[in-house]
C-alpha cells in the first residue's frame, strides 16, 4: 500500500513504525520527502502533444483520420484512455509517414529527386528529372529530406520489371 501524508516542512525527521496485533514494533522506517520535480516537464510535453493534434495549426482532419481513425479531437479523446496510448499511436503514424520509400519524391536541400533504392544500412539512391543520380545517408544528408507528398508507383513497377 502507498499513502501520501502532508507533513509541515519543519518536521524533517519522520519515522513510520509497523506493529503487530499486540502493538509491538516489528519494523521502523525513516521517511523521505517526495517532490514532483518532473511535473512541469511532463505537463509541457503533454501540452505540446495536444497542440500538435489540436485544431489550431495541428493535424488536418484527414491526418487525424489517418493517424487515429477519427476526424475530431473529441473522437481521439474518447477512443484512447491515456495520453501514452494516443502519443504512441501518433509517433508510430508519424514515423511511418516520414519514412522514405522507393517511389517517393523528396526535396533535399532544394534538389527534387525520386527515390530508387533504400537499403538496410540507411542509404538512399535517388534520381532527378534529368537522370542525375544522388546518394544520401540517413545519418547525414537524409535528415534534411522532406517528402513532397508525390509518389510514383511506376518506379517500383519498373524496378520489378528489370529484375
Secondary structure, DSSP 8 states (H G I E B T S, - for coil): --------TT----EEEEE-TT--EEEEEE------TTHHHHHHHHHHHHHHHSSSSS--HHHHHHHHS-SSHHHHHHH-SSHHHHHHHHHHHHHHHH---TTEEEEETTEEEEEEEE-TTSEEEEE-TT--EEEEETTTGGGG-EEEEEE-HHHHHHHHHH-
